[in-house]
Amino acid sequence: MVKKDGKDESSILIFIFISALVGVAMGLSDSILANYFKDAYAVNAQERGFIEFPRELPGILSMFFLASISFLGNIRSAIVAQALCVVGLLVLGFSRPSFGVMLAVLFVYSSGVHMYMPLGDSIGLSLAKKKDFGRAMGRFNSVRMATLMIAGVITFLGFRTGFFSFDTPVTVFVISAAAFAAMLALLVVLYNFERSEQNKRENDKFIVRKKYIRYYVICALYGGRKQIMLVYSPWVLIDLLGFGADTMSILAVIGSFIGIFFMPLVGKWIDGFGVKKVMMAESLAFVAVYVAYGFLSKWVASNTVTIVGMGMIMVYLLNIVDKMSAQFTMVRAIYMRSIAIKPEDVTPSLSLGMAIDHAVAVAGSLVCGSIWFIWGPEYVFILAGILSIGNLLTAWGIKQDI
């Protein structure tokens, strides 16, 4: 096997393929779940917020799940995660369960997705060179965005032509399950390459160190803002404007296309300017985005503006820019790796950070659903702007050299 800078190039290539399959699998399932809930179960805004409880609860519980199987190591734990994704999507794909059963199946699928999040970051960071974290993670994520775009095109064409629908069997979910199964197979191959290195993980349970507190605060702030971005930003388009899965898919395609070039750029910014400056710039930019979203949602809900012409372009633009927020997730992962006292702290700390993120997200879903219903959608986005300001102030305290 060819070695370069102490890293196995074969392992890196395999992980690039795994990253590509992440984009395919998520693009064919997670990106259209909101439309699935609307079309298959006719949920309203309050019910949409409630659904996020079983969907995001695994983000909190994943630290317990991962701690319980920590003896398996990162890669074999990731294999378990992919198996849960396959099972969950196959059930949704081949049956139309009752609403309550659907929530239980959604919990299983979401558990796999959330378990893989810190594991994927940890595996990717372990394959990267120490001084090149940003570029390496940008490369992995750029590949993921490219295949996410391809999946979005497939989804758009599938729903537009009628080949895809939410009638049973839900073909798009079955194809997504196949992509997750292929990831599982590649992780088995990667395990064989990295058996002696990556799978050495201490019997880690929970790590809470004073040095990591700022990271956990940033995760909490991001959790609240993220939930608004993932749930209520597209809900403006789906519920208030009546956009279907085909339109949402094409917006995802555009966002993914931009991400192909944007992710490596973010990686270069991290390596060149440091985590602090990139995180502050992100926070400041999204204060403006959510203020604009607040005004837009108010105008649409009150029918004081007709969304045509430039108004429609503004709707599309805001949605696409909003998707860029999710592409800064690697900044937080790299920050954690940069301040880690020892490499073994990374996976459990990322897992705990995600648990905090999702605890806030779950609470935020329920609260924001009520805010939307009682006072109006604009107040949901005002809250997102306030959280972005909090993230800006927290990032201000990061050491300049990180």
C-alpha positions in Angstrom: 0.0 0.0 0.0 1.2 3.5 -0.8 1.9 5.7 2.1 2.1 9.5 2.1 2.7 11.6 5.2 2.0 8.6 7.3 -1.5 8.3 5.9 -2.8 5.4 3.7 -3.9 6.9 0.4 -6.1 3.8 -0.2 -8.0 4.6 3.0 -8.4 8.3 1.9 -9.8 7.2 -1.5 -12.2 4.8 0.1 -13.4 7.5 2.4 -13.9 9.8 -0.6 -16.2 7.2 -2.1 -18.0 6.9 1.3 -18.5 10.7 1.3 -19.9 10.5 -2.2 -22.5 7.9 -1.1 -23.4 10.1 1.9 -24.5 12.7 -0.6 -26.5 10.2 -2.7 -28.2 8.6 0.3 -29.1 11.8 2.0 -30.2 13.6 -1.2 -32.6 10.8 -2.0 -34.2 10.6 1.5 -33.5 13.3 4.1 -33.9 16.2 1.7 -37.5 15.2 0.8 -38.8 14.1 4.2 -40.6 17.4 4.8 -42.6 16.8 1.6 -43.2 13.2 2.6 -44.7 14.3 5.9 -46.9 16.9 4.1 -48.1 14.7 1.2 -48.4 11.3 3.0 -49.7 12.5 6.4 -51.0 16.0 5.7 -49.2 17.5 8.7 -49.6 21.2 9.7 -46.9 23.5 11.1 -47.5 22.4 14.7 -47.4 18.7 13.8 -44.3 19.4 11.7 -42.6 20.7 14.8 -43.7 17.7 16.8 -42.3 15.3 14.3 -38.9 16.8 14.9 -39.0 15.3 18.4 -38.5 11.6 17.3 -36.4 12.8 14.4 -34.0 14.8 16.5 -34.1 12.8 19.8 -31.5 10.4 18.4 -29.1 13.3 18.2 -29.3 13.5 22.0 -29.3 9.8 22.6 -26.5 9.1 20.1 -23.9 9.9 22.7 -25.3 7.1 24.8 -25.6 4.8 21.8 -22.0 5.5 20.8 -20.7 5.1 24.3 -22.4 1.7 24.6 -20.6 0.4 21.5 -17.3 2.4 21.9 -15.5 -0.9 22.2 -16.2 -1.5 18.5 -14.1 1.6 17.4 -15.1 4.3 15.0 -15.5 2.4 11.8 -17.4 -0.6 13.1 -19.7 1.8 15.0 -20.3 3.6 11.7 -21.2 0.2 10.1 -23.9 -0.2 12.8 -25.2 3.3 12.1 -25.5 2.5 8.4 -27.4 -0.7 9.1 -30.0 1.3 11.1 -30.4 3.7 8.1 -31.0 0.8 5.7 -33.6 -0.9 8.0 -35.5 2.4 8.6 -35.7 3.4 4.9 -36.7 0.0 3.7 -39.7 0.0 6.1 -40.7 3.4 4.9 -40.1 2.5 1.3 -42.1 -0.7 1.3 -45.0 0.2 3.6 -47.3 3.1 4.5 -47.3 2.7 8.3 -49.7 4.5 10.6 -48.5 7.9 11.9 -47.3 6.5 15.2 -45.4 3.6 13.6 -43.9 6.0 11.1 -42.5 8.1 13.9 -40.9 4.9 15.5 -39.4 3.9 12.1 -38.2 7.5 11.6 -36.5 7.3 15.0 -34.6 4.1 13.9 -33.5 5.8 10.6 -32.6 9.0 12.4 -30.5 7.1 15.0 -28.3 5.8 12.2 -27.9 9.2 10.6 -27.0 10.9 13.9 -24.7 8.3 15.1 -22.7 8.6 11.8 -22.3 12.4 12.0 -19.6 12.5 14.7 -18.1 9.2 13.5 -17.8 10.5 10.0 -16.1 13.7 11.1 -13.8 11.8 13.4 -12.8 9.3 10.7 -12.2 12.1 8.2 -10.1 14.2 10.6 -8.0 11.1 11.5 -7.2 10.7 7.8 -6.2 14.3 7.4 -2.8 15.8 8.0 -2.6 17.9 11.1 -1.9 21.2 9.3 -4.3 20.5 6.6 -7.6 19.8 8.4 -9.6 22.5 6.6 -8.5 21.5 3.0 -9.0 17.8 3.7 -12.4 18.2 5.2 -13.3 20.6 2.4 -12.3 18.0 -0.1 -14.5 15.3 1.5 -17.4 17.6 1.8 -17.1 18.9 -1.7 -17.4 15.3 -3.0 -20.5 14.9 -0.8 -22.0 18.1 -2.2 -21.4 17.0 -5.8 -23.3 13.7 -5.3 -25.9 15.5 -3.3 -26.5 17.7 -6.3 -26.7 14.6 -8.6 -29.2 13.1 -6.2 -31.2 16.3 -6.2 -31.4 16.2 -10.0 -32.5 12.6 -9.9 -35.2 13.5 -7.3 -36.4 16.5 -9.3 -36.7 14.5 -12.5 -38.2 11.6 -10.7 -41.0 13.6 -9.1 -41.5 15.9 -12.1 -42.0 12.9 -14.5 -44.1 10.9 -12.0 -41.5 8.1 -11.7 -41.1 9.0 -8.0 -44.1 9.5 -5.7 -45.0 9.0 -2.1 -47.2 6.1 -3.0 -46.1 2.7 -1.7 -43.5 1.5 -2.6 -41.7 4.8 -2.2 -39.0 4.0 -4.8 -36.8 7.0 -3.8 -36.5 5.7 -0.3 -35.6 2.2 -1.5 -32.8 3.6 -3.7 -31.5 5.6 -0.8 -31.4 2.5 1.3 -29.3 0.8 -1.3 -26.8 3.7 -1.2 -26.6 3.4 2.6 -26.0 -0.4 2.1 -23.1 0.4 -0.3 -21.6 2.8 2.4 -21.8 -0.1 4.9 -19.9 -2.3 2.5 -17.2 0.3 1.9 -16.9 0.9 5.6 -16.1 -2.8 6.0 -13.3 -2.4 3.4 -12.0 0.7 5.2 -12.0 -1.2 8.5 -9.7 -3.8 7.0 -7.3 -1.0 5.9 -7.4 0.9 9.1 -7.8 -2.0 11.6 -4.7 -1.0 13.6 -5.2 2.7 13.7 -8.7 4.1 13.4 -10.4 1.5 15.4 -8.3 2.1 18.5 -10.8 4.1 20.6 -10.7 4.2 24.3 -13.7 2.8 26.2 -14.9 6.4 26.1 -18.1 7.4 27.8 -18.5 11.1 28.3 -15.8 13.7 28.4 -16.5 17.1 29.9 -13.5 19.3 30.2 -13.4 23.0 31.1 -11.3 23.6 27.9 -14.2 22.3 25.8 -17.0 24.4 27.3 -16.9 27.1 24.6 -17.3 24.4 22.0 -20.4 23.0 23.7 -21.9 26.5 23.9 -21.3 27.0 20.2 -23.0 23.6 19.6 -26.0 24.7 21.7 -26.4 28.0 19.8 -26.0 26.2 16.4 -28.6 23.6 17.5 -31.4 26.2 17.8 -30.4 28.0 14.7 -30.0 24.8 12.7 -33.4 23.6 13.5 -35.0 26.8 12.2 -32.8 26.5 9.0 -33.7 22.8 8.4 -37.4 22.9 9.4 -38.9 26.3 9.1 -37.0 27.9 6.3 -38.2 25.3 3.8 -41.6 25.3 5.5 -42.1 28.9 4.3 -41.8 27.5 0.7 -43.7 24.3 1.3 -46.6 25.5 3.5 -47.0 29.2 2.7 -46.1 29.0 -1.0 -47.1 25.4 -1.8 -43.8 24.3 -3.4 -43.7 20.6 -4.2 -40.9 18.0 -3.8 -39.7 18.8 -7.4 -39.1 22.5 -6.7 -37.5 21.8 -3.3 -35.2 19.3 -5.0 -34.1 21.7 -7.7 -33.3 24.3 -5.0 -31.2 21.6 -3.2 -29.4 20.9 -6.5 -28.5 24.6 -6.9 -27.3 24.7 -3.2 -25.3 21.6 -3.7 -23.7 22.8 -6.9 -22.5 26.0 -5.1 -21.3 23.8 -2.3 -19.0 21.8 -4.6 -16.9 24.9 -4.9 -17.8 26.6 -1.6 -16.7 23.7 0.7 -13.1 23.6 -0.5 -13.1 27.4 -0.2 -14.3 27.3 3.4 -11.5 24.7 4.1 -8.9 27.1 2.7 -10.3 29.9 4.8 -10.0 27.8 7.9 -6.4 26.9 7.2 -5.6 30.5 6.1 -7.5 32.7 8.5 -8.3 30.4 11.4 -11.4 29.0 12.9 -12.3 32.2 14.8 -12.5 34.5 11.9 -14.4 32.1 9.7 -16.9 31.3 12.5 -17.5 35.1 13.2 -17.9 35.8 9.5 -20.5 33.0 9.2 -22.5 34.2 12.2 -22.6 37.8 11.0 -23.7 36.8 7.5 -26.6 34.7 8.8 -27.9 37.5 11.1 -28.6 39.3 7.8 -30.1 36.2 6.2 -32.6 35.6 9.0 -33.6 39.2 9.3 -34.5 39.1 5.5 -36.3 35.7 6.0 -38.3 37.2 8.8 -39.6 40.1 6.7 -40.2 37.8 3.7 -42.2 35.2 5.8 -44.3 38.0 7.3 -45.2 39.5 3.9 -46.1 36.1 2.5 -48.2 35.1 5.5 -50.1 38.3 5.4 -50.5 38.3 1.6 -49.1 41.9 1.5 -46.7 40.9 -1.3 -47.1 38.8 -4.4 -44.1 36.5 -4.8 -43.5 36.9 -8.5 -40.5 38.2 -10.5 -37.8 39.6 -8.3 -39.8 38.5 -5.2 -39.6 34.9 -6.3 -35.9 35.2 -7.1 -35.4 36.6 -3.5 -37.3 33.6 -2.1 -35.1 31.2 -4.0 -31.9 33.1 -3.2 -32.6 33.2 0.5 -33.3 29.5 0.6 -30.1 28.7 -1.2 -28.0 31.0 0.9 -29.6 29.5 4.0 -28.5 26.1 3.0 -24.9 27.3 3.1 -25.2 27.4 6.9 -25.1 23.6 7.1 -21.9 23.7 5.1 -20.1 25.4 8.0 -20.5 22.3 10.3 -16.9 21.3 9.6 -15.7 24.5 11.2 -17.0 23.3 14.5 -15.5 19.8 14.0 -12.1 21.3 13.2 -12.3 23.7 16.2 -12.9 20.7 18.4 -10.0 18.8 16.9 -7.8 21.9 17.3 -8.4 22.2 21.0 -8.5 18.5 21.8 -6.1 17.6 24.7 -5.6 14.2 23.1 -7.0 12.6 19.9 -9.1 10.1 21.9 -11.2 13.1 23.1 -12.4 14.0 19.6 -15.2 11.4 19.0 -16.8 11.5 22.4 -16.6 15.3 22.5 -18.1 15.6 19.0 -20.8 13.2 20.1 -21.6 15.2 23.3 -21.6 18.4 21.3 -24.1 16.9 18.9 -26.2 15.8 21.8 -26.3 19.3 23.2 -27.0 20.6 19.7 -30.0 18.3 19.3 -31.3 18.8 22.8 -31.7 22.5 21.9 -33.0 21.6 18.5 -35.7 19.3 19.9 -36.9 21.9 22.4 -36.6 24.6 19.7 -38.8 22.6 17.3 -41.7 22.5 19.8 -41.3 26.1 20.8 -40.9 27.4 17.2 -43.9 25.5 16.0 -46.0 27.2 18.7 -44.4 30.6 17.9 -45.2 30.2 14.2 -48.8 29.2 15.0 -49.6 31.8 17.6 -47.6 34.9 16.6 -46.4 34.3 13.1 -43.4 32.9 11.2 -41.4 36.1 11.3 -40.7 35.7 15.0 -39.2 32.3 14.4 -36.6 33.9 12.1 -36.0 36.7 14.6 -35.1 34.1 17.1 -32.6 32.5 14.6 -31.0 36.0 14.1 -30.6 36.4 17.9 -28.9 32.9 18.1 -26.6 33.9 15.3 -25.6 37.0 17.3 -24.9 34.8 20.3 -22.7 32.6 18.1 -20.8 35.7 17.0 -20.1 36.8 20.5 -19.0 33.3 21.6 -16.7 33.0 18.6 -15.2 36.4 19.5 -13.6 34.7 22.6 -11.8 32.0 20.7 -8.0 32.4 20.7 -6.8 34.2 17.6 -4.3 31.5 16.6 -7.0 28.7 16.4 
